[in-house]
């Protein structure tokens, strides 16, 4: 026992020295722990105890907490002595649980995004396709009679419908990203910004 162990288990050294270390293990896990200990003494080596298992310690006030135990040993003339180094991993477990919870929430969000993209794909793309088709037909049939203002309005309608279609396609692609390999590529942000500025200018001219 040292000061860290005293703080961890809420015992004074004199309360534990000379007693079986089972006192630091919940009653429900003591038999399992003894079995693991017996196996360890058959082939002692430096390693973590209970690999793949959730190990638990118990304090003097009977509250439990997750622990990690590292084992090492010394061969003496008469017996094998084993040292157990115990770490309180409460903070790590809390962090792991938070990460797992976040992953679950992300999974739920991805499913919602899939449902949304399905709705967008089937209920919005069709009307937009109709708008694009009718404006193109209107331009072809009315070209001789159209003045510049009318032509600008129709072209703007067509442009915005195409832009919205591209946005919808982007949402559908975004919904499927979690199931696709991410491909990195360079993007010219100057060109993107110039396109946005031009779109805004066109909108302002038509107001």
Backbone as ProteinMPNN parsed JSONL, in Angstrom:
{"seq_chain_A": "XXXXXXXXXXXXXXXXXXXXXXXXXXXXXXXXXXXXXXXXXXXXXXXXXXXXXXXXXXXXXXXXXXXXXXXXXXXXXXXXXXXXXXXXXXXXXXXXXXXXXXXXXXXXXXXXXXXXXXXXXXXXXXXXXXXXXXXXXXXXXXXXXXXXXXXXXXXXXXXXXXXXXXXXXXXXXXXXXXXXXXXXXXXXXXXXXXXXXXXXXXXXXXX", "coords_chain_A": {"N_chain_A": [[0.836, -1.193, 0.0], [0.445, 2.249, -0.759], [0.454, 5.886, -0.668], [-1.122, 6.673, -2.849], [-2.7, 4.405, -3.274], [-4.071, 4.381, -0.863], [-5.636, 6.679, -1.134], [-7.079, 5.984, -3.399], [-8.59, 3.695, -2.696], [-9.677, 4.475, -0.344], [-8.761, 3.666, 2.16], [-6.704, 3.314, 5.095], [-3.258, 2.445, 5.254], [-2.611, 0.698, 7.387], [-5.004, -0.548, 7.81], [-5.201, -2.443, 5.877], [-2.795, -3.844, 5.387], [-1.476, -7.042, 5.607], [-3.871, -8.279, 5.263], [-6.072, -10.238, 3.129], [-6.074, -9.463, -0.324], [-8.528, -9.591, -1.518], [-10.355, -7.993, -0.305], [-10.449, -5.656, -1.634], [-11.916, -6.111, -3.851], [-15.062, -6.384, -5.453], [-17.602, -8.465, -4.002], [-19.07, -10.08, -5.764], [-17.288, -10.544, -7.791], [-15.117, -11.832, -6.814], [-14.605, -14.645, -6.911], [-14.152, -15.073, -9.647], [-11.888, -13.483, -9.919], [-10.067, -14.889, -8.307], [-9.783, -17.215, -9.803], [-8.508, -16.169, -12.102], [-6.158, -15.307, -10.899], [-5.025, -17.738, -10.038], [-4.494, -18.907, -12.536], [-2.618, -17.117, -13.458], [-0.419, -17.518, -11.762], [0.428, -19.954, -12.623], [1.773, -19.542, -15.047], [3.551, -17.102, -14.727], [4.041, -13.728, -15.828], [5.033, -10.508, -17.064], [2.381, -8.433, -17.509], [-0.861, -7.059, -18.439], [-3.682, -7.416, -16.294], [-6.62, -9.382, -16.684], [-7.248, -8.95, -19.43], [-9.357, -7.693, -21.875], [-11.48, -7.764, -20.199], [-13.722, -6.005, -17.964], [-12.431, -4.621, -15.24], [-12.969, -4.142, -11.735], [-12.741, -2.165, -8.812], [-13.267, -1.859, -5.235], [-14.182, 0.504, -2.802], [-13.646, 1.522, 0.644], [-16.08, 2.498, 1.477], [-17.826, 0.98, 0.071], [-18.428, 1.732, -2.509], [-17.949, 1.32, -6.019], [-15.46, 1.277, -8.672], [-13.949, 1.603, -11.934], [-10.966, -0.175, -12.807], [-7.53, -0.589, -13.841], [-5.158, -3.129, -14.001], [-1.808, -3.887, -13.689], [0.484, -6.507, -13.859], [3.397, -7.876, -12.375], [6.276, -9.915, -11.531], [8.413, -11.608, -9.144], [10.829, -14.046, -8.841], [11.652, -15.865, -6.028], [13.719, -17.648, -3.675], [11.99, -19.372, -2.434], [9.38, -18.949, -3.343], [7.017, -17.495, -5.69], [6.662, -14.094, -6.016], [4.16, -11.687, -6.501], [3.492, -8.556, -7.942], [1.015, -6.12, -7.964], [-0.014, -3.437, -9.812], [-2.241, -0.946, -9.549], [-4.532, 1.07, -11.285], [-6.759, 3.794, -11.256], [-9.228, 4.133, -13.553], [-11.395, 5.728, -14.054], [-11.866, 8.277, -15.274], [-10.924, 7.784, -17.878], [-12.75, 5.792, -18.709], [-15.118, 7.237, -18.598], [-14.62, 9.058, -20.63], [-14.409, 7.277, -22.809], [-17.032, 6.294, -22.823], [-18.394, 8.633, -23.435], [-17.431, 9.088, -26.016], [-18.442, 6.805, -27.319], [-21.172, 7.315, -27.024], [-21.367, 9.637, -28.54], [-20.726, 8.58, -31.048], [-22.933, 6.931, -31.44], [-24.927, 8.886, -31.601], [-24.085, 10.215, -33.894], [-24.461, 8.17, -35.727], [-27.258, 7.921, -35.642], [-27.901, 10.454, -36.59], [-26.861, 10.259, -39.177], [-28.582, 8.352, -40.259], [-30.955, 9.812, -40.192], [-30.262, 11.793, -41.971], [-30.064, 10.295, -44.306], [-32.755, 9.556, -44.653], [-33.825, 12.092, -45.03], [-32.504, 12.88, -47.373], [-33.577, 11.051, -49.123], [-36.23, 11.885, -49.186], [-35.855, 14.479, -50.235], [-34.744, 13.855, -52.726], [-36.81, 12.509, -54.086], [-39.124, 14.103, -53.803], [-38.53, 16.763, -54.353], [-36.748, 17.043, -56.51], [-38.122, 16.318, -58.818], [-40.157, 18.405, -59.287], [-38.353, 20.535, -59.734], [-37.034, 19.684, -62.022], [-39.139, 19.863, -63.79], [-39.555, 22.648, -63.806], [-37.147, 23.526, -64.962], [-37.362, 22.277, -67.469], [-39.756, 23.459, -68.518], [-39.059, 26.191, -68.577], [-37.005, 26.179, -70.448], [-38.424, 25.318, -72.68], [-40.196, 27.439, -72.909], [-38.474, 29.567, -73.494], [-37.52, 28.778, -76.036], [-39.886, 28.75, -77.555], [-40.852, 31.313, -77.334], [-38.917, 33.06, -78.062], [-38.692, 35.026, -80.231], [-40.504, 37.067, -79.445], [-39.663, 37.918, -76.942], [-38.425, 40.385, -74.7], [-35.403, 41.97, -73.417], [-35.564, 42.113, -70.611], [-37.534, 40.204, -69.902], [-36.289, 37.908, -70.894], [-34.048, 37.831, -69.204], [-35.252, 37.385, -66.719], [-36.372, 34.814, -67.098], [-34.096, 33.31, -67.674], [-32.842, 33.601, -65.242], [-34.61, 32.229, -63.531], [-34.31, 29.649, -64.56], [-31.585, 29.268, -64.072], [-31.476, 29.363, -61.241], [-33.05, 27.155, -60.606], [-31.502, 25.07, -61.63], [-29.274, 25.418, -59.984], [-30.395, 24.81, -57.491], [-31.015, 22.135, -57.921], [-28.437, 21.08, -58.14], [-27.601, 21.557, -55.519], [-29.295, 19.829, -54.12], [-28.393, 17.392, -55.15], [-25.87, 17.481, -54.013], [-26.522, 17.254, -51.281], [-27.535, 14.672, -51.244], [-25.237, 13.26, -51.938], [-23.697, 13.923, -49.7], [-25.117, 12.573, -47.72], [-24.401, 9.988, -48.256], [-21.743, 9.813, -47.662], [-20.685, 8.585, -45.38], [-20.524, 5.965, -46.05], [-18.682, 5.765, -47.994], [-15.436, 5.894, -49.528], [-13.218, 8.434, -48.562], [-12.08, 10.916, -50.679], [-9.44, 13.003, -51.192], [-8.901, 16.232, -52.551], [-7.545, 19.085, -54.292], [-8.968, 22.333, -53.998], [-9.924, 25.227, -55.672], [-10.409, 27.966, -54.038], [-10.709, 30.622, -54.684], [-11.988, 30.643, -57.191], [-14.435, 29.546, -56.423], [-15.414, 31.534, -54.694], [-15.59, 33.725, -56.457], [-17.58, 32.806, -58.157], [-19.756, 32.76, -56.42], [-19.961, 35.503, -55.855], [-20.622, 36.488, -58.421], [-23.114, 35.25, -58.767], [-24.575, 36.551, -56.775], [-24.476, 39.17, -57.734], [-25.965, 38.904, -60.101], [-28.459, 38.32, -59.031], [-28.984, 40.699, -57.641], [-29.224, 42.501, -59.776], [-31.626, 41.812, -60.858], [-33.521, 42.593, -59.078]], "CA_chain_A": [[0.0, 0.0, 0.0], [1.114, 3.541, -0.724], [-0.505, 6.99, -0.493], [-2.067, 6.649, -3.967], [-3.656, 3.321, -3.011], [-4.931, 4.824, 0.241], [-6.602, 7.632, -1.686], [-7.911, 5.296, -4.38], [-9.517, 2.752, -2.059], [-10.224, 5.099, 0.867], [-8.306, 2.912, 3.332], [-5.373, 3.562, 5.612], [-2.406, 1.267, 5.027], [-2.684, -0.232, 8.52], [-6.268, -1.288, 7.741], [-5.128, -3.467, 4.829], [-1.577, -4.64, 5.393], [-1.651, -8.337, 6.266], [-5.168, -8.863, 4.911], [-6.197, -10.71, 1.758], [-6.43, -8.346, -1.203], [-9.922, -9.719, -1.956], [-11.144, -6.933, 0.312], [-10.507, -4.545, -2.597], [-12.64, -6.6, -5.027], [-16.47, -6.646, -5.132], [-17.871, -9.855, -3.645], [-19.571, -10.816, -6.923], [-16.192, -10.803, -8.731], [-13.971, -12.422, -6.125], [-14.306, -15.992, -7.4], [-13.55, -14.908, -10.976], [-10.546, -12.95, -9.711], [-9.212, -15.967, -7.797], [-9.469, -18.096, -10.938], [-7.493, -15.487, -12.916], [-4.905, -15.305, -10.134], [-4.467, -19.092, -10.101], [-3.944, -19.097, -13.877], [-1.425, -16.281, -13.606], [0.709, -18.119, -11.049], [0.931, -21.107, -13.39], [2.733, -19.004, -16.036], [3.668, -15.66, -14.42], [4.776, -12.874, -16.758], [4.631, -9.103, -16.971], [1.252, -8.18, -18.421], [-2.075, -6.526, -17.835], [-4.583, -8.431, -15.766], [-8.001, -9.317, -17.159], [-7.319, -8.355, -20.766], [-10.666, -7.919, -22.484], [-12.515, -7.736, -19.163], [-13.853, -4.772, -17.199], [-12.044, -4.863, -13.854], [-13.629, -3.206, -10.828], [-12.287, -2.127, -7.428], [-14.291, -1.412, -4.29], [-13.638, 1.343, -1.741], [-14.078, 1.181, 1.997], [-17.499, 2.854, 1.617], [-18.545, 0.015, -0.772], [-18.64, 2.212, -3.88], [-17.036, 0.652, -6.953], [-14.889, 2.118, -9.732], [-13.18, 0.799, -12.897], [-9.522, -0.153, -12.591], [-6.633, -1.341, -14.712], [-4.153, -3.755, -13.141], [-0.62, -4.419, -14.352], [1.114, -7.51, -13.008], [4.787, -8.283, -12.573], [6.598, -10.936, -10.534], [9.799, -11.864, -8.777], [11.096, -15.4, -8.348], [12.535, -15.948, -4.867], [14.173, -19.018, -3.428], [10.906, -20.214, -1.911], [8.064, -18.739, -3.964], [6.884, -16.405, -6.668], [5.967, -12.918, -5.482], [3.508, -10.934, -7.575], [3.17, -7.165, -7.658], [-0.118, -5.608, -8.739], [-0.075, -1.972, -9.877], [-3.641, -0.652, -9.845], [-4.817, 2.451, -11.714], [-8.166, 4.187, -11.354], [-9.437, 4.58, -14.942], [-12.743, 6.302, -14.135], [-11.908, 9.361, -16.27], [-10.803, 7.176, -19.206], [-14.017, 5.121, -19.021], [-16.106, 8.28, -18.884], [-14.292, 9.575, -21.965], [-14.793, 6.237, -23.769], [-18.501, 6.259, -22.894], [-18.813, 9.837, -24.158], [-17.124, 8.856, -27.436], [-19.415, 5.827, -27.813], [-22.456, 7.993, -27.127], [-21.284, 10.538, -29.7], [-20.784, 7.749, -32.257], [-24.335, 6.528, -31.602], [-25.68, 10.059, -32.062], [-23.698, 10.436, -35.289], [-25.122, 7.12, -36.514], [-28.668, 8.312, -35.741], [-27.954, 11.624, -37.474], [-26.644, 9.785, -40.547], [-29.821, 7.716, -40.708], [-31.915, 10.89, -40.451], [-29.831, 12.456, -43.203], [-30.44, 9.412, -45.411], [-34.192, 9.693, -44.856], [-34.062, 13.417, -45.586], [-32.041, 12.909, -48.761], [-34.55, 10.283, -49.911], [-37.372, 12.785, -49.381], [-35.428, 15.549, -51.149], [-34.522, 13.299, -54.046], [-38.049, 12.108, -54.749], [-40.208, 15.085, -53.733], [-38.116, 18.088, -54.792], [-36.052, 17.044, -57.797], [-39.088, 16.238, -59.92], [-40.652, 19.747, -59.638], [-37.283, 21.355, -60.286], [-36.833, 19.233, -63.402], [-40.246, 20.434, -64.573], [-39.283, 24.081, -63.972], [-36.063, 23.668, -65.947], [-37.885, 21.882, -68.773], [-40.737, 24.436, -69.009], [-38.403, 27.46, -68.916], [-36.303, 25.978, -71.722], [-39.444, 25.298, -73.744], [-40.73, 28.8, -73.026], [-37.475, 30.386, -74.195], [-37.479, 28.388, -77.447], [-41.141, 29.081, -78.251], [-41.164, 32.745, -77.239], [-37.686, 33.808, -78.325], [-38.838, 36.243, -81.052], [-41.283, 38.123, -78.789], [-39.135, 38.264, -75.615], [-37.485, 41.495, -74.568], [-34.241, 41.635, -72.591], [-35.952, 41.931, -69.198], [-38.196, 38.899, -69.788], [-35.27, 36.866, -71.088], [-33.211, 37.796, -68.002], [-36.03, 36.731, -65.661], [-36.504, 33.389, -67.403], [-32.776, 32.709, -67.491], [-32.576, 33.551, -63.796], [-35.407, 31.11, -62.996], [-33.655, 28.415, -64.993], [-30.304, 29.175, -63.37], [-31.725, 29.05, -59.831], [-33.556, 25.781, -60.536], [-30.341, 24.201, -61.82], [-28.454, 25.529, -58.776], [-31.065, 24.052, -56.435], [-30.831, 20.717, -58.251], [-27.062, 20.736, -57.756], [-27.568, 21.527, -54.05], [-29.947, 18.579, -53.714], [-27.449, 16.305, -55.449], [-24.82, 17.561, -53.004], [-27.057, 16.698, -50.037], [-27.614, 13.21, -51.413], [-23.851, 12.778, -51.843], [-23.288, 14.063, -48.301], [-25.76, 11.516, -46.943], [-23.748, 8.707, -48.496], [-20.3, 9.893, -47.414], [-20.263, 7.661, -44.316], [-20.343, 4.632, -46.627], [-17.792, 5.876, -49.14], [-14.055, 6.27, -49.257], [-13.001, 9.871, -48.698], [-11.042, 11.24, -51.657], [-8.996, 14.381, -51.004], [-8.441, 16.911, -53.756], [-7.374, 20.53, -54.15], [-10.103, 23.155, -54.419], [-9.574, 26.622, -55.884], [-11.424, 28.739, -53.322], [-10.919, 31.9, -55.385], [-13.017, 30.411, -58.199], [-15.706, 29.34, -55.723], [-15.87, 32.842, -54.199], [-15.979, 34.537, -57.615], [-18.875, 32.303, -58.635], [-20.778, 33.235, -55.471], [-20.115, 36.953, -56.08], [-21.363, 36.672, -59.679], [-24.506, 34.865, -58.531], [-25.197, 37.63, -55.996], [-24.635, 40.327, -58.629], [-27.088, 38.634, -61.0], [-29.686, 38.435, -58.239], [-29.199, 42.121, -57.37], [-29.629, 43.172, -61.013], [-33.008, 41.463, -61.174], [-34.417, 43.116, -58.051]], "C_chain_A": [[0.873, 1.245, 0.0], [0.031, 4.627, -0.635], [-1.539, 7.019, -1.618], [-3.13, 5.574, -3.751], [-4.605, 3.7, -1.879], [-6.026, 5.756, -0.275], [-7.587, 6.916, -2.618], [-8.988, 4.442, -3.708], [-10.124, 3.28, -0.757], [-9.946, 4.266, 2.126], [-6.987, 3.499, 3.819], [-4.553, 2.289, 5.439], [-2.554, 0.24, 6.132], [-3.977, -1.044, 8.521], [-6.181, -2.465, 6.767], [-3.9, -4.361, 4.902], [-1.794, -5.907, 6.219], [-2.97, -9.007, 5.942], [-5.158, -9.329, 3.453], [-6.67, -9.563, 0.867], [-7.839, -8.475, -1.791], [-10.804, -8.608, -1.407], [-11.321, -5.746, -0.633], [-11.29, -4.909, -3.856], [-14.098, -6.836, -4.639], [-16.724, -8.137, -4.932], [-18.277, -10.677, -4.865], [-18.461, -11.198, -7.899], [-15.019, -11.544, -8.094], [-13.613, -13.813, -6.643], [-13.639, -15.923, -8.772], [-12.116, -14.416, -10.838], [-9.596, -14.042, -9.226], [-8.825, -16.939, -8.917], [-8.385, -17.493, -11.827], [-6.147, -15.491, -12.212], [-4.223, -16.673, -10.193], [-3.817, -19.347, -11.455], [-2.648, -18.31, -14.051], [-0.222, -16.936, -12.933], [1.26, -19.352, -11.768], [1.989, -20.67, -14.399], [2.892, -17.503, -15.805], [4.492, -14.923, -15.47], [4.267, -11.449, -16.594], [3.535, -8.844, -17.991], [0.13, -7.483, -17.677], [-2.949, -7.665, -17.361], [-5.968, -8.244, -16.377], [-8.151, -8.653, -18.504], [-8.664, -8.718, -21.409], [-11.805, -7.912, -21.496], [-12.564, -6.357, -18.518], [-13.568, -5.089, -15.738], [-12.589, -3.759, -12.963], [-12.992, -3.309, -9.448], [-13.409, -1.635, -6.533], [-13.629, -0.649, -3.145], [-14.173, 0.9, -0.382], [-15.555, 1.505, 2.23], [-18.401, 2.04, 0.689], [-18.909, 0.552, -2.157], [-17.585, 1.576, -4.781], [-16.554, 1.623, -8.022], [-14.056, 1.234, -10.654], [-11.68, 0.932, -12.662], [-8.813, -0.881, -13.72], [-5.502, -1.861, -13.838], [-3.022, -4.314, -14.005], [0.104, -5.34, -13.379], [2.57, -7.713, -13.383], [5.144, -9.234, -11.434], [8.088, -10.999, -10.271], [9.9, -13.304, -8.289], [12.055, -15.323, -7.162], [12.932, -17.408, -4.678], [13.023, -19.938, -3.051], [9.596, -20.096, -2.684], [8.136, -17.639, -5.021], [6.094, -15.28, -6.011], [5.411, -12.101, -6.643], [3.185, -9.523, -7.092], [2.019, -6.735, -8.573], [-0.12, -4.083, -8.656], [-1.448, -1.583, -10.409], [-3.801, 0.819, -10.214], [-6.317, 2.664, -11.768], [-8.384, 4.766, -12.747], [-10.846, 5.146, -15.136], [-12.849, 7.359, -15.229], [-11.826, 8.789, -17.677], [-12.116, 6.52, -19.624], [-15.102, 6.137, -19.35], [-15.885, 8.854, -20.277], [-14.711, 8.575, -23.046], [-16.305, 6.193, -23.941], [-19.038, 7.469, -23.652], [-18.589, 9.662, -25.655], [-18.139, 7.891, -28.046], [-20.782, 6.469, -27.99], [-22.484, 8.925, -28.328], [-21.376, 9.759, -31.008], [-22.206, 7.283, -32.525], [-25.167, 7.682, -32.144], [-25.359, 10.373, -33.52], [-24.385, 9.427, -36.195], [-26.597, 7.449, -36.718], [-28.828, 9.488, -36.705], [-27.773, 11.218, -38.931], [-27.895, 9.126, -41.114], [-30.883, 8.759, -41.037], [-31.572, 11.608, -41.742], [-30.184, 11.627, -44.428], [-31.926, 9.551, -45.73], [-34.522, 11.036, -45.504], [-33.663, 13.476, -47.054], [-32.983, 12.128, -49.664], [-35.769, 11.153, -50.221], [-37.039, 13.862, -50.403], [-35.337, 15.033, -52.574], [-35.835, 13.059, -54.784], [-39.11, 13.21, -54.796], [-39.824, 16.48, -54.231], [-37.46, 18.102, -56.168], [-37.019, 17.027, -58.979], [-39.663, 17.611, -60.269], [-39.578, 20.641, -60.245], [-36.985, 20.973, -61.739], [-37.918, 19.802, -64.307], [-40.012, 21.915, -64.835], [-38.229, 24.306, -65.039], [-36.573, 23.349, -67.351], [-38.828, 22.928, -69.347], [-40.072, 25.765, -69.361], [-37.636, 27.336, -70.234], [-37.281, 25.991, -72.898], [-39.992, 26.697, -73.991], [-39.78, 29.696, -73.811], [-37.468, 30.066, -75.689], [-38.719, 28.853, -78.201], [-41.411, 30.583, -78.293], [-39.978, 33.639, -77.571], [-37.918, 35.082, -79.141], [-39.531, 37.386, -80.317], [-40.658, 38.621, -77.486], [-38.228, 39.485, -75.687], [-36.369, 41.087, -73.599], [-34.612, 41.352, -71.139], [-36.596, 40.573, -68.989], [-37.194, 37.77, -69.912], [-34.399, 36.733, -69.842], [-33.937, 37.09, -66.862], [-36.099, 35.222, -65.882], [-35.165, 32.674, -67.198], [-32.42, 32.587, -66.01], [-33.347, 32.4, -63.141], [-34.73, 29.784, -63.312], [-32.339, 28.186, -64.231], [-30.498, 28.746, -61.914], [-32.24, 27.619, -59.663], [-32.422, 24.778, -60.697], [-29.456, 24.213, -60.572], [-29.058, 24.729, -57.618], [-30.935, 22.557, -56.676], [-29.443, 20.253, -57.858], [-26.916, 20.655, -56.237], [-28.178, 20.237, -53.529], [-29.023, 17.39, -53.975], [-26.298, 16.285, -54.445], [-25.255, 16.985, -51.674], [-27.128, 15.178, -50.102], [-26.219, 12.597, -51.319], [-23.366, 12.825, -50.405], [-23.87, 12.941, -47.449], [-25.061, 10.18, -47.104], [-22.269, 8.683, -48.177], [-19.84, 8.865, -46.395], [-20.025, 6.254, -44.847], [-19.381, 4.645, -47.814], [-16.379, 6.218, -48.683], [-13.886, 7.767, -49.498], [-11.827, 10.116, -49.64], [-10.685, 12.72, -51.504], [-8.544, 14.976, -52.333], [-8.344, 18.406, -53.491], [-8.611, 21.258, -54.674], [-9.629, 24.593, -54.541], [-10.66, 27.491, -55.253], [-11.7, 30.084, -54.0], [-12.02, 31.756, -56.434], [-14.394, 30.239, -57.553], [-16.28, 30.676, -55.273], [-16.326, 33.734, -55.349], [-17.333, 34.108, -58.159], [-19.999, 32.795, -57.729], [-21.048, 34.72, -55.674], [-20.923, 37.214, -57.341], [-22.827, 36.323, -59.523], [-25.25, 35.966, -57.771], [-25.448, 38.85, -56.868], [-25.823, 40.137, -59.562], [-28.413, 38.794, -60.271], [-30.022, 39.896, -57.977], [-29.698, 42.863, -58.597], [-31.107, 42.939, -61.313], [-34.011, 41.982, -60.144], [-35.025, 44.447, -58.444]], "O_chain_A": [[1.905, 1.296, 0.669], [-1.157, 4.321, -0.538], [-2.7, 7.351, -1.381], [-4.313, 5.798, -4.009], [-5.794, 3.385, -1.924], [-7.192, 5.633, 0.101], [-8.781, 7.214, -2.618], [-10.152, 4.468, -4.108], [-10.97, 2.628, -0.145], [-10.78, 4.175, 3.027], [-6.245, 4.105, 3.047], [-5.095, 1.185, 5.475], [-2.617, -0.959, 5.86], [-4.05, -2.1, 9.149], [-7.001, -3.382, 6.829], [-3.966, -5.527, 4.512], [-2.234, -5.854, 7.368], [-3.182, -10.167, 6.297], [-4.344, -8.874, 2.649], [-7.549, -8.79, 1.247], [-8.3, -7.57, -2.487], [-11.863, -8.311, -1.961], [-12.228, -4.931, -0.457], [-11.335, -4.134, -4.812], [-14.357, -7.432, -3.594], [-16.128, -8.971, -5.614], [-17.879, -11.835, -4.995], [-18.655, -12.073, -8.743], [-14.036, -11.848, -8.771], [-12.433, -14.126, -6.797], [-12.67, -16.637, -9.029], [-11.228, -14.876, -11.556], [-8.454, -14.117, -9.677], [-7.694, -17.422, -8.973], [-7.463, -18.186, -12.256], [-5.109, -15.659, -12.852], [-3.009, -16.765, -10.373], [-2.732, -19.923, -11.533], [-1.708, -18.768, -14.7], [0.881, -16.911, -13.481], [2.406, -19.746, -11.554], [2.992, -21.359, -14.583], [2.411, -16.707, -16.612], [5.511, -15.427, -15.942], [3.188, -11.225, -16.045], [3.739, -9.016, -19.193], [0.164, -7.336, -16.455], [-2.957, -8.746, -17.95], [-6.435, -7.121, -16.566], [-9.081, -7.874, -18.711], [-9.048, -9.886, -21.474], [-12.967, -8.038, -21.882], [-11.573, -5.626, -18.521], [-14.369, -5.746, -15.073], [-12.667, -2.598, -13.365], [-12.73, -4.41, -8.965], [-14.388, -1.062, -7.011], [-12.632, -1.105, -2.584], [-15.034, 0.025, -0.284], [-16.21, 0.88, 3.064], [-19.581, 2.35, 0.529], [-19.628, -0.113, -2.903], [-16.46, 1.325, -4.348], [-17.168, 2.666, -8.248], [-13.512, 0.222, -10.211], [-11.185, 2.016, -12.357], [-9.408, -1.676, -14.448], [-4.949, -1.119, -13.026], [-3.248, -5.103, -14.923], [0.31, -4.992, -12.216], [2.928, -7.719, -14.561], [4.389, -9.346, -10.468], [8.906, -10.517, -11.055], [9.137, -13.725, -7.42], [13.151, -14.775, -7.284], [12.52, -18.283, -5.441], [13.069, -21.14, -3.314], [8.79, -21.026, -2.688], [9.152, -16.97, -5.207], [4.99, -15.494, -5.511], [6.097, -11.856, -7.635], [2.676, -9.325, -5.988], [2.048, -6.956, -9.783], [-0.216, -3.511, -7.57], [-1.78, -1.85, -11.564], [-3.269, 1.701, -9.539], [-7.057, 1.816, -12.267], [-7.785, 5.785, -13.089], [-11.419, 5.062, -16.222], [-13.794, 7.352, -16.018], [-12.548, 9.227, -18.573], [-12.549, 6.674, -20.766], [-15.904, 5.933, -20.261], [-16.839, 9.107, -21.013], [-15.29, 8.954, -24.063], [-16.806, 6.07, -25.058], [-20.001, 7.363, -24.411], [-19.436, 10.036, -26.466], [-18.638, 8.119, -29.148], [-21.474, 6.21, -28.974], [-23.481, 9.003, -29.045], [-22.016, 10.205, -31.961], [-22.647, 7.237, -33.673], [-26.003, 7.497, -33.029], [-26.242, 10.749, -34.291], [-24.836, 9.766, -37.289], [-27.132, 7.283, -37.814], [-29.751, 9.525, -37.519], [-28.437, 11.755, -39.818], [-28.233, 9.306, -42.284], [-31.616, 8.627, -42.017], [-32.455, 11.987, -42.511], [-30.559, 12.172, -45.466], [-32.322, 9.649, -46.891], [-35.369, 11.124, -46.394], [-34.378, 14.043, -47.88], [-33.174, 12.484, -50.827], [-36.275, 11.167, -51.343], [-37.819, 14.133, -51.316], [-35.791, 15.685, -53.514], [-35.954, 13.373, -55.969], [-39.911, 13.252, -55.729], [-40.704, 17.297, -54.503], [-37.604, 19.072, -56.912], [-36.763, 17.647, -60.011], [-39.665, 17.972, -61.445], [-39.854, 21.414, -61.162], [-36.718, 21.836, -62.575], [-37.653, 20.178, -65.449], [-40.239, 22.395, -65.945], [-38.385, 25.16, -65.912], [-36.26, 24.059, -68.307], [-38.73, 23.264, -70.527], [-40.466, 26.409, -70.334], [-37.617, 28.268, -71.038], [-37.019, 26.576, -73.949], [-40.225, 27.092, -75.133], [-40.198, 30.475, -74.669], [-37.417, 30.975, -76.518], [-38.625, 29.297, -79.345], [-42.114, 31.068, -79.179], [-40.042, 34.852, -77.376], [-37.388, 36.132, -78.778], [-39.195, 38.551, -80.532], [-41.081, 39.655, -76.969], [-37.392, 39.618, -76.581], [-36.393, 39.992, -73.036], [-34.044, 40.459, -70.511], [-36.271, 39.862, -68.038], [-37.228, 36.802, -69.152], [-34.046, 35.616, -69.463], [-33.341, 36.302, -66.128], [-35.904, 34.446, -64.947], [-35.108, 31.584, -66.628], [-31.791, 31.62, -65.579], [-32.805, 31.684, -62.299], [-34.595, 28.914, -62.451], [-32.029, 27.071, -63.809], [-29.78, 27.88, -61.412], [-31.903, 26.948, -58.688], [-32.373, 23.766, -59.999], [-28.951, 23.174, -60.148], [-28.345, 24.064, -56.866], [-30.761, 21.791, -55.728], [-29.279, 19.163, -57.308], [-26.2, 19.796, -55.723], [-27.646, 19.62, -52.606], [-28.886, 16.499, -53.137], [-25.808, 15.22, -54.069], [-24.477, 16.309, -51.001], [-26.817, 14.488, -49.131], [-26.035, 11.549, -50.7], [-22.709, 11.897, -49.934], [-23.197, 12.417, -46.562], [-25.111, 9.333, -46.212], [-21.601, 7.671, -48.388], [-18.74, 8.325, -46.511], [-19.395, 5.436, -44.176], [-19.277, 3.663, -48.548], [-16.168, 6.759, -47.598], [-14.349, 8.302, -50.506], [-10.729, 9.599, -49.435], [-11.543, 13.587, -51.672], [-7.89, 14.31, -53.136], [-8.983, 18.928, -52.578], [-9.217, 20.848, -55.664], [-9.002, 25.123, -53.623], [-11.705, 27.725, -55.859], [-12.805, 30.618, -53.897], [-12.88, 32.627, -56.562], [-15.397, 30.727, -58.074], [-17.472, 30.935, -55.44], [-17.337, 34.425, -55.231], [-18.138, 34.943, -58.573], [-21.061, 33.197, -58.205], [-22.198, 35.158, -55.67], [-21.813, 38.064, -57.341], [-23.693, 37.003, -60.072], [-26.401, 36.277, -58.078], [-26.494, 39.491, -56.766], [-26.595, 41.067, -59.796], [-29.373, 39.335, -60.819], [-31.181, 40.302, -58.072], [-30.518, 43.773, -58.471], [-31.758, 43.769, -61.946], [-35.218, 41.825, -60.323], [-35.805, 45.018, -57.681]]}, "name": "protein", "num_of_chains": 1, "seq": "XXXXXXXXXXXXXXXXXXXXXXXXXXXXXXXXXXXXXXXXXXXXXXXXXXXXXXXXXXXXXXXXXXXXXXXXXXXXXXXXXXXXXXXXXXXXXXXXXXXXXXXXXXXXXXXXXXXXXXXXXXXXXXXXXXXXXXXXXXXXXXXXXXXXXXXXXXXXXXXXXXXXXXXXXXXXXXXXXXXXXXXXXXXXXXXXXXXXXXXXXXXXXXX"}
